[in-house]
Amino acid sequence: MSAALSIAVYFTMWWVVLFAILPFGVKSPHEAGAADAPPGADPGAPIAPMLASKALWTTLVSAVLFGALDAYMFWAG
């Protein structure tokens, strides 16, 4: 696999994994037991989305998946 194709595949894989990981661990104000959401906020908006943690997990999961794909491509010929 060429370098440009590898980057494109990893980039695409990273975004797909990000959207799979985003829902984990989020709680709305209602689920968390908070009295009220801040004024003007959507009632279903998460209290703490933990985006930095999710970006790290996305990078780790994507690296493992990409490594498996690359190993498969190497051994399959």
Secondary structure, DSSP 8 states (H G I E B T S, - for coil): --HHHHHHHHHHHHHHHHHHHTTTT---HHHHT-S---TT--TTS-S---HHHHHHHHHHHHHHHHHHHHHHHHHH-
